[in-house]
Amino acid sequence: MTSMNRCPIAGTAFSALLLLSSAALAAEGVPRLNVEEACRAAAVADPGVPYDSARCLKSERDARDELAGKWAAFRAADRALCTQTATLGGTASYVELITCLELKQDVARTPRDPRTDMQTKPSSSVPAKP
């Protein structure tokens, strides 16, 4: 018999703590990223290329606003992985974050081919086999 079976109160308390932790993580919403630093870094990366920092910031703000409306629709594991990916290298980007999440969502929706166990989308250029 496990300790939780011997003490139902401890098991209930543990379950409640787990539930509260999950709810808190879901309620956090879109992470706060320092996109200003990423836009500044991009502006000085290649001095020979004209760069519009204001456009970069607007793009990042627009991506954040879009994420705010879609955040709950993405799987928690994908949100965690994509947030890590979008903040690699010391810079952060909402554009990269939403791109990653949408790609993960597309892959999850793609049916698997039972012959290869790979996800495939039917090609419109290849005729279907009878």
GIMO-V430463 format. One record per residue. N is the residue number from 0. SS is DSSP state (H for helix, E for strand, L for the rest). PHI is phi in whole degrees, -180 to 180 (999 if undefined). PSI is psi in whole degrees, 0 to 359 (* if undefined). Layout:
n={N	N}
ss={SS	SS}
phi={PHI	PHI}
psi={PSI	PSI}
This chain:
n={0	1	2	3	4	5	6	7	8	9	10	11	12	13	14	15	16	17	18	19	20	21	22	23	24	25	26	27	28	29	30	31	32	33	34	35	36	37	38	39	40	41	42	43	44	45	46	47	48	49	50	51	52	53	54	55	56	57	58	59	60	61	62	63	64	65	66	67	68	69	70	71	72	73	74	75	76	77	78	79	80	81	82	83	84	85	86	87	88	89	90	91	92	93	94	95	96	97	98	99	100	101	102	103	104	105	106	107	108	109	110	111	112	113	114	115	116	117	118	119	120	121	122	123	124	125	126	127	128	129}
ss={L	L	H	H	H	H	L	H	H	H	H	H	H	H	H	H	H	H	H	H	H	H	H	H	H	H	H	H	L	L	L	L	L	L	H	H	H	H	H	H	H	H	H	H	H	L	L	L	L	L	L	L	H	H	H	H	H	H	H	H	H	H	H	H	H	H	H	H	H	H	H	H	H	L	L	H	H	H	H	H	H	H	H	H	H	H	L	H	H	H	L	L	L	H	H	H	H	H	H	H	H	H	H	H	H	H	H	H	H	L	L	E	E	L	L	L	L	E	E	L	L	L	L	L	L	L	L	L	L	L}
phi={999	-79	-63	-72	-71	-74	-127	-61	-67	-64	-64	-67	-63	-63	-62	-64	-63	-63	-63	-64	-63	-64	-65	-65	-65	-68	-75	-59	75	-62	-68	-87	-112	-89	-77	-60	-64	-65	-68	-65	-62	-66	-66	-102	-62	-137	-60	-79	-108	-64	-140	-108	-62	-64	-66	-59	-64	-63	-59	-66	-64	-62	-64	-64	-62	-65	-62	-58	-79	-109	-49	-68	-78	-90	-64	-58	-63	-68	-61	-66	-64	-69	-65	-61	-63	-72	-115	-66	79	88	-112	-137	-149	-69	-62	-65	-63	-69	-63	-60	-63	-68	-65	-61	-66	-62	-62	-64	-85	-76	-69	-91	-87	-64	-73	-114	57	-117	-81	-139	-109	-63	-90	-77	-87	-105	-64	-70	-79	-71}
psi={133	164	329	329	326	331	91	332	318	319	318	318	318	316	318	319	318	316	316	320	316	318	321	318	319	326	342	323	200	130	154	118	146	79	339	318	319	319	321	316	320	326	328	359	319	96	339	350	124	139	136	99	324	320	319	312	320	317	316	317	318	318	320	317	319	318	321	323	337	350	312	340	344	145	144	319	320	321	317	312	314	327	318	314	317	349	10	149	10	352	164	147	125	328	314	322	311	326	314	313	319	323	316	320	318	316	318	331	345	129	153	143	116	337	327	349	32	152	131	148	138	137	133	343	347	125	144	145	141	*}
